[in-house]
Amino acid sequence: MAKAWCDASAEARAVFQQADDILKSRLPGQAAGLSLSQVCFEGPAEILNRTDVSQPAIFTASVACWRGLLAAWGCGGSISGSAAGVKEAKVLGAAGLSLGEYTALHLAGVFSFADGLELVALRGKAMQEAAEAVPSGMVALIGADEAKATALCDAARGSDGLVCANFNAPGQIVISGSKAACERAVAMAGEHGVRGQALAVAGAFHSPIMQPAAERLAAKLAATPMQAPESGVTVYSNVTAKPHEPSVASIRDLLVRQLTSPVRWAESCAAIAVNPAFAGATYHELAPGKTLTGLYKRINRDVTVTNHDAPG
């Protein structure tokens, strides 16, 4: 994860070095004693894929990619400003799916990389522990719209919890809840005209099962220095699919609500596409991976996304 960027860019390497210095030996479980960069570059995958490890890893990889891109483009280190004689990278808007919202907010100047890393490390740890406390999971529904997904949740819920968790793209919705309810949903999916597939995740993210994690995150957010997004930079909220208000209190509240609310990614992307402020803008997906580029093809084929999983 992001090794190609670190091999190619001193600026990207500096981000990983800062992350290693901040987290030191605080990675949990089997990752204890390893640096974040070691786990990202060498694995093993079963450690990296734990949500309490993957969240700080993904955040760091995305920021490292961004810093590497700025350097490759000959830009200053600021999102919207630059030193005299240095090319400017003017960012009009940013969005991220679930954890990616933290990268978007960092790029908009809401919090520093160091503070953002501490936030996502706590977020990942709290979500992992909340998931382990209750047998739960998530199910991807192929061919579903919101009405079908909601109807399936209502039919399969029983006395357990089961809710819509991610509206990723047309025809791709994820539901989240207790293990028993998820198993019933997979078995009943065909009756509702959709296909259900259990996901290999730690637990029921973006559902009420994450309430203990939300409470821990709220305390961390309250203690984290934050400011409104830089002037002229719009950041979209997963909860509302609308731009964040220039209010630190509102941003904190929505980040807490995000853990127990559905991620409205498809709606956010649709809103971005028709926002006149972005007319003529180019679209870029930061490392790691190409997931959002693929989703955007299903959301709006008129938009071309340049993916930066690796340099070049």
Buried (B, 14 or more C-beta within 10 A) or exposed (E): BBBBBBEBBEBBBBBBBBBBEBBEEEBBEEBEEBBBBBBBBEEEEEBBBBBBBBBBBBBBBBBBBBBBBBBBEEBBBBBBBBEEEBEBBEBBBBBBBBBBBBBBBBBBBBBEBEBBBBBBBBBBBBBBBBBEEBBBBBBBBEBBBBEBBBBBBEBBBEEBBBBBBBBBBBEBBBBBBBBBBBBBBBEBBEEBEBEBEBBEBBBBBBBBBBEBBBEBBBEBBEEBEBEBBBEEBBBBBBBBBBBBBEEBEBBBBBBBBBBBBBBBBBBBBBBBBEBEEBEEBEBBBBBBBEBBBBBBEBBBEEBEBEBBBBBE
